[in-house]
Amino acid sequence: MSTLKATLTLSLSLSAALWSANVSAAPSFVGRPDIQATRNPIVRVHATDGSELLWQPRDNLRGSWVTGRADGDPNSFERVYERATVFHDEISELRLGLKYYKGEGVKQDFAAAAKWLRLSAQQGNHTAQAVLGYQYYSGAGVPRDLVEAHLWVTLALETLPQGKARASVKSLLASIQRELTPEQRSAAEQRLREWNSGMSALE
């Protein structure tokens, strides 16, 4: 249990550098053209202070807050939410996922965290991959799934630089591997092959 707690702590601190980097610089592209916001219903978000924030998507993939506070701080939940839903880049989605994960400016919601972290992880962000892998390992916000945990943690280690965070993620992978049954190990290897094959097809 102490190992799990240490891994959780480090999975949160893993994002510290990315969280503070390029906070005020807007991404220069709009990613994933398959995402459409055409006439979407209003999204209701519950803040940590009990207030309700309402976000209205627009036809041009942008949107606006129709009620609730409008904090100008680029690190606020509102600004991070705007950037993730407008630009759909991996850093904005990572930041939003971690806001939900830690309950910063919004009610803590591990399921919502997994949603946004997955979007970032699918774009190759190793921080999102590591935290999402831990969620699948621990069952926080998603059904516990050692095969998915193995996939995301393995992918994270492919690009995660040397340091304490990498050591922690390697320890997490070792914990996952110890728990895999032979059938799950085979499924995990197949899942990884399918992922790499899909990525190769996009190159």
N, C-alpha and C positions, 0 to 999 in steps of 0.2 A: 504493500500500500504506500509506503514511503517513496518508492520508486515512481509510482503513478503520480503522487503529489508533486514530486520534483519535476516530472515530465510536463505536467500541466503548467506549473509555474514558468518553466523555460519555454513552453510553447507560446505563452503570452508575451514573454520578453523577447522572443525571437523576432518580433515585428518592430521593435523599438526604433531601429535605424530607418526602416522603410516608412514608419509612421510619421517621422519628423521630416523626411526628405521630400523636397518639391511640394510642400504643402500649398503654397500659393500659386504654383505654376500649373495652368490648365493643360490637360493633355492636348496634343496637336491633331488628334484624329478622333473620329467616331468609329468605334469598333463594332464588330458583329452586326452586319446589316440585316440579319434575319430578325433582330429585335425590333418590334414595332410598338409604338405607343398610341396608335390611332384610336381615338375615342375610348380610351380605357376608363374604367370607373375610378372614382376618387379612392385613393389609398389612405386608410386610417392608421396612424402610428401613435402609440401611447408612450409618452415621455416619462422619465423617471419621477418628475414632480407631479404626476397625475394628470397633466393636461393632455388634450388630444390634438394632434397635428394632422392636418388634411393636405395631401399632396394630389394635385390634378395634373396628370400627364397631358401633353399636347400632341397634335398631329405631326409636328416637326421634330419629334423625339426630345423635345424639351418640356418643361413643366413649371409649375409655380405652387407656392404654398397659399392655400385659400383661407386658412385660418391658423391660429396658433402663433407662437413667437417666431421671429425671423432674425436669428442671431447672425451678426456679421462676421463672427470669428470663423476663419476658414477651417478650423479644427472642430467646429460644433457639429452636432449630429445632422442638423438641417443642411449645412453646406456640404458635408460629406455625402449625404443622401442625394442631393442634387447632382453632384459630380458623377456618382456611380450610375444614376439613372439616365443622365444625359450622355456621358462619354463612353460608359461601359468599358473603361480600361482596367487593367488588372490591379493597379495601385488603388484606384478609387473603390473598386469592389472589395479589395482586401481591407481597406480602412473601414468600410461600412460593415463588413462581416465582423470585424473585431469590435466595433461599437456595440453591435448586438451581443457578441460573445461576452463582453465585459460589463454590459449594461451602462454604457457611457452616453448620457443624454437621451436614452431610450430604455424602456423596460427590457431587462435581460431576456433574451429569446434565443436559445441554442439552435432551434430549428431555422429561424431566420438567418442566424449566423452561418449555418451550414449552407444555406441557399446561396448567399453572396460569396462565401469563401470558395464554394465549388466553382462558381463562375470565374473567379480569379485563378483558381488552381488549374482550370481547364486551359487557361491562357499561359500556363507555365510558371506561375509565381510560386517559388519554393516555400515561402512563408505560409501562404494559404494552403498549400499542399500538406505541409507538416501539421498545421493546426486541424485541418479537415481530417487528416489521418488519425490524429488523436481522438477526434470526436467519434469516428467510427470504432476506434478501439475501446473507448469508454462508454459509448452509447449515449453521448450528450447531444440531444436534439435530433438524432438519427438512430435507426435500429443498429444494435451492435453487430458489426460485420468485419471479421478479421481479414477477409479477402480484400475488401475495399480499403481497409486500414493499411494493409500491406502495399497495395497499389500506390496510394498517395504518399506514404512515407518513403517508399522506394524512389518515387519520382522526385521528391524533395531532396533526397540525398544526392541525386545526379547533378544538381547545380548549387547546392548549399555550400558556401565557402567554409574553410577550416575555422574552428573556434569552438567555444563552449556550446553554442546552440547546436552545431553539427554533432558534437559528442552526445548531447541529450537526445537528438533525433535518432542517432545510431542505437542508443540504448533502448529507445522506444521500439525500433524495428526488431531488435533482438528479443524484446518481450513478446512482440506479436508472433515472431517465428517460433518461439518456444510453445506457444499455445495452439499453433496450427496443427490440425490433424493431417494425416497423409492426403486425404481427399481435399482438404482445404488448401494444402500446399500446392497440389496439382492445379487446383482452380485458380490460385493466386498467380502462378506462373503463366497460366493461359491468359488470365486477365491482363497481365503486363504485356504479353506478346501482342494481344489484340490492340492494346493502347498504342504501343510502339508502331505497329503496322498501320494504324489509322493516322498517326502523326507523319509517317513516311509518305503516305498517300497524298498528304496535303503539301508536301515540299515540292 
